[in-house]
Amino acid sequence: MKAHARSLIIALAAVALAASLAALYVHYRTIQDPAYSSFCDVNETVSCQALYQSEYGSVAGVPVAAGGAIWAGLVLILAFWGMRHRNSELAGRVAGYIFVLATIGLAAVFYFAYASFFVLGQACPLCIAVYISVTGVFIVSAATATSMSAIPRRLTEDITGVTRSQTATTLAVAWLAASILLVALFPREQLISAQPVSEAAIPAPVLETLTPEQQAEWGSWLDKQTPVAELLPKGDTKVLLLKFNDYQCPACRQTWVLYREVIANLEKEFPGTFVYETRDLPLEPECGLQMNHAMACEAAAAVRMARAKGKHREMETWLFTNQSFDMTRDQVKTALNQIAQVNDFDEQYPKLLEPIRADVQQATRLGVTGTPTFYLNGIKVASLRPSFLDAAVRHFVKKSGVTS
């Protein structure tokens, strides 16, 4: 066996295990706290949470990261124990077992990498670390494995050999038990409820206090930007916050949780002067975008129907609180009927597709590439911390000369 092969496999498997466990932590925090923002959420396209909360983040309710941790743990044990005698025949066969595992892992990497980069348009740093590690294990084990043809014949003998070693048996039992507990005990996403959920049930984020220097620097940056003319406020409105939104987008839900109280307070303090609006950007083919959010158009239409009854905020609350890629049309219709007493969804829906597609066309014309995308007085801004959004709105209100 080539020198350093075992050390390389152990190091690569350790990286994959650490990245998978970190991903599981982020996934867990996201389930427990919708307002949680992880260290690997950089912007709209570099985000771990967006991928974990998508339909590709779990299989049968089990996070994909759990599979990564189980795979990496097994490879780590095989390399650590089975390859400890570098020049033995057993070490070569164990490298062959690892090669088989790496082949399966590489197939999974290709699938999930394609879904991440080309279907969701998201890059997950932790996932990329796993992709690189799995590829590295595949390359090293392919160059190290010997007697691949003997693997099927010697498999039973090698498994029996594990039972003869107390250390090997302990490692195998610990890995198996940890794998079962991880799959069985990891919390699942909440099931969709047909009942409307009160906004008061969702905790408000704590606003940080910006220093005068931070406020001045932030206002100076805003003043230097060139706004998009068609998105500037009109009439009595002096400050207009626009959000290009998809109700099945996890990042859209996160910003809704973070901003809802800030926006409500600003609307109350500056009625008519500050206005918050959404533009529909459903990532669903029916509305013009070749993506995979199957109920995004229906959700956008439901909010428009609820708006006609003055219940759009309540409908948004239900959609974001019960966000799921398993959501069905009937669930949306039931919630709409309970919240806004709208019982003709199917009749209204075809008529609303045209204005929804008009929002999609506007987003395309402006170069909007993902959700959520925010514009404040025509200035494109990233997803901000709530305190910076609050400060930006107050900056523009002050510039307009309006007082509360």
Backbone hydrogen bonds, N-H to C=O, Kabsch-Sander energy under -0.5 kcal/mol:
donor,donor_aa,acceptor,acceptor_aa,energy
5,A,2,K,-1.6
8,L,4,H,-2.5
9,I,5,A,-2.5
10,I,6,R,-2.6
11,A,7,S,-2.5
12,L,8,L,-2.8
13,A,9,I,-2.7
14,A,10,I,-2.3
15,V,11,A,-2.0
16,A,12,L,-2.3
17,L,13,A,-2.5
18,A,14,A,-2.7
19,A,15,V,-2.7
20,S,16,A,-2.3
21,L,17,L,-2.5
22,A,18,A,-2.3
23,A,19,A,-2.2
24,L,20,S,-2.3
25,Y,21,L,-2.1
26,V,22,A,-2.3
27,H,23,A,-2.7
28,Y,24,L,-2.7
29,R,25,Y,-2.7
30,T,26,V,-2.4
31,I,27,H,-1.9
32,Q,28,Y,-2.2
33,D,29,R,-2.6
36,Y,33,D,-2.1
41,D,38,S,-1.4
42,V,40,C,-1.0
42,V,46,V,-2.3
43,N,46,V,-1.5
47,S,45,T,-0.7
47,S,123,A,-0.9
51,L,47,S,-0.6
51,L,48,C,-0.5
52,Y,48,C,-2.4
53,Q,49,Q,-2.4
54,S,51,L,-1.0
57,G,54,S,-1.7
59,V,62,V,-2.8
62,V,59,V,-2.0
64,V,57,G,-2.5
66,A,63,P,-1.2
67,G,63,P,-0.9
68,G,64,V,-1.8
69,A,65,A,-2.2
70,I,66,A,-2.4
71,W,67,G,-2.6
72,A,68,G,-2.6
73,G,69,A,-2.4
74,L,70,I,-2.0
75,V,71,W,-2.4
76,L,72,A,-2.4
77,I,73,G,-2.2
78,L,74,L,-2.6
79,A,75,V,-2.6
80,F,76,L,-2.5
81,W,77,I,-2.8
82,G,77,I,-0.7
82,G,78,L,-1.1
83,M,78,L,-0.7
83,M,79,A,-0.7
84,R,81,W,-1.1
86,R,84,R,-1.0
88,S,85,H,-1.9
92,G,88,S,-1.3
93,R,89,E,-2.0
94,V,90,L,-3.0
95,A,91,A,-2.1
96,G,92,G,-1.3
97,Y,93,R,-2.1
98,I,94,V,-2.6
99,F,95,A,-2.1
100,V,96,G,-2.0
101,L,97,Y,-2.4
102,A,98,I,-2.9
103,T,99,F,-2.2
104,I,100,V,-2.0
105,G,101,L,-2.7
106,L,102,A,-2.7
107,A,103,T,-1.8
108,A,104,I,-1.9
109,V,105,G,-2.4
110,F,106,L,-2.4
111,Y,107,A,-1.8
112,F,108,A,-2.7
113,A,109,V,-2.7
114,Y,110,F,-2.0
115,A,111,Y,-2.2
116,S,112,F,-2.4
117,F,113,A,-2.8
118,F,114,Y,-2.4
119,V,114,Y,-1.1
119,V,115,A,-0.6
120,L,115,A,-2.8
121,G,116,S,-0.5
122,Q,116,S,-3.1
123,A,45,T,-3.0
124,C,122,Q,-0.5
128,I,124,C,-2.7
129,A,125,P,-1.8
130,V,126,L,-1.6
131,Y,127,C,-2.8
132,I,128,I,-2.5
133,S,129,A,-2.0
134,V,130,V,-2.9
135,T,131,Y,-2.2
136,G,132,I,-2.4
137,V,133,S,-2.5
138,F,134,V,-2.3
139,I,135,T,-2.2
140,V,136,G,-2.6
141,S,137,V,-2.7
142,A,138,F,-2.0
143,A,139,I,-1.5
144,T,140,V,-0.7
145,A,141,S,-2.8
146,T,92,G,-1.2
150,A,147,S,-1.3
151,I,147,S,-0.5
151,I,148,M,-1.2
154,R,150,A,-2.5
155,L,151,I,-1.3
158,D,154,R,-2.6
159,I,155,L,-2.5
160,T,156,T,-2.4
161,G,157,E,-1.9
162,V,158,D,-1.4
163,T,159,I,-1.1
164,R,160,T,-0.7
164,R,161,G,-0.6
165,S,161,G,-0.5
165,S,162,V,-1.2
166,Q,164,R,-0.5
169,T,165,S,-2.8
170,T,166,Q,-2.4
171,L,167,T,-2.5
172,A,168,A,-2.5
173,V,169,T,-2.8
174,A,170,T,-2.5
175,W,171,L,-2.4
176,L,172,A,-2.5
177,A,173,V,-2.7
178,A,174,A,-2.5
179,S,175,W,-2.2
180,I,176,L,-2.3
181,L,177,A,-2.6
182,L,178,A,-2.3
183,V,179,S,-2.1
184,A,180,I,-2.6
185,L,181,L,-2.9
186,F,182,L,-1.4
201,A,198,S,-1.4
202,I,199,E,-1.8
207,L,205,P,-0.5
210,L,208,E,-0.6
215,Q,211,T,-2.4
216,A,212,P,-2.3
217,E,213,E,-2.4
218,W,214,Q,-2.6
219,G,215,Q,-2.6
220,S,216,A,-2.2
221,W,217,E,-2.0
222,L,218,W,-2.1
223,D,219,G,-2.1
224,K,220,S,-0.9
224,K,221,W,-0.7
225,Q,221,W,-0.5
225,Q,222,L,-1.2
228,V,378,G,-2.5
229,A,227,P,-0.6
231,L,228,V,-1.6
232,L,229,A,-1.6
237,T,234,K,-1.4
238,K,273,T,-2.1
239,V,273,T,-2.6
241,L,239,V,-0.5
241,L,275,V,-2.7
242,L,240,L,-0.6
242,L,375,Y,-3.1
243,K,277,E,-1.6
244,F,373,T,-3.0
245,N,243,K,-0.7
245,N,279,R,-3.0
249,C,246,D,-1.9
253,R,249,C,-1.8
254,Q,250,P,-2.1
255,T,251,A,-2.2
256,W,252,C,-1.9
257,V,253,R,-2.4
258,L,254,Q,-2.2
259,Y,255,T,-2.6
260,R,256,W,-2.0
263,I,259,Y,-3.2
264,A,260,R,-2.2
265,N,261,E,-2.4
266,L,262,V,-2.2
267,E,263,I,-2.7
268,K,264,A,-1.8
269,E,265,N,-2.2
270,F,266,L,-2.8
272,G,274,F,-0.6
273,T,270,F,-0.5
274,F,270,F,-2.6
275,V,239,V,-2.6
277,E,241,L,-2.8
279,R,243,K,-3.1
281,L,245,N,-3.0
284,E,282,P,-2.1
287,C,284,E,-1.8
288,G,285,P,-1.8
289,L,284,E,-1.6
291,M,289,L,-2.2
293,H,283,L,-2.6
294,A,292,N,-1.3
296,A,293,H,-1.7
299,A,295,M,-2.4
300,A,296,A,-2.2
301,A,297,C,-2.5
302,A,298,E,-2.3
303,V,299,A,-2.0
304,R,300,A,-1.8
305,M,301,A,-2.4
306,A,302,A,-2.4
307,R,303,V,-2.1
308,A,304,R,-1.3
309,K,306,A,-1.2
310,G,307,R,-1.7
311,K,306,A,-3.0
315,M,311,K,-2.0
316,E,312,H,-2.5
317,T,313,R,-2.2
318,W,314,E,-2.0
319,L,315,M,-2.4
320,F,316,E,-2.7
321,T,317,T,-2.6
322,N,318,W,-2.3
323,Q,320,F,-1.0
327,M,324,S,-1.0
332,V,328,T,-1.8
333,K,329,R,-2.5
334,T,330,D,-2.6
335,A,331,Q,-2.3
336,L,332,V,-2.5
337,N,333,K,-2.3
338,Q,334,T,-2.2
339,I,335,A,-2.6
340,A,336,L,-2.7
341,Q,337,N,-1.2
342,V,336,L,-1.0
343,N,341,Q,-0.6
348,Q,344,D,-2.1
349,Y,345,F,-2.7
351,K,348,Q,-0.8
352,L,348,Q,-1.2
352,L,349,Y,-0.8
353,L,349,Y,-0.9
356,I,352,L,-1.8
357,R,353,L,-2.6
358,A,354,E,-1.7
359,D,355,P,-1.6
360,V,356,I,-1.8
361,Q,357,R,-2.5
362,Q,358,A,-2.1
363,A,359,D,-2.4
364,T,360,V,-2.3
365,R,361,Q,-2.4
366,L,362,Q,-2.0
367,G,363,A,-0.7
367,G,364,T,-0.8
368,V,363,A,-2.7
373,T,244,F,-1.3
374,F,381,V,-1.0
375,Y,242,L,-2.3
376,L,379,I,-2.8
377,N,240,L,-2.8
377,N,375,Y,-0.6
378,G,231,L,-0.6
379,I,376,L,-1.8
380,K,378,G,-0.5
381,V,374,F,-2.1
384,L,382,A,-0.7
388,F,385,R,-1.2
389,L,385,R,-1.8
390,D,386,P,-2.6
391,A,387,S,-2.2
392,A,388,F,-2.2
393,V,389,L,-2.3
394,R,390,D,-2.2
395,H,391,A,-2.0
396,F,392,A,-1.9
397,V,393,V,-2.4
398,K,394,R,-2.5
399,K,395,H,-2.0
400,S,396,F,-1.6
401,G,397,V,-0.7
401,G,398,K,-1.0
402,V,397,V,-1.2
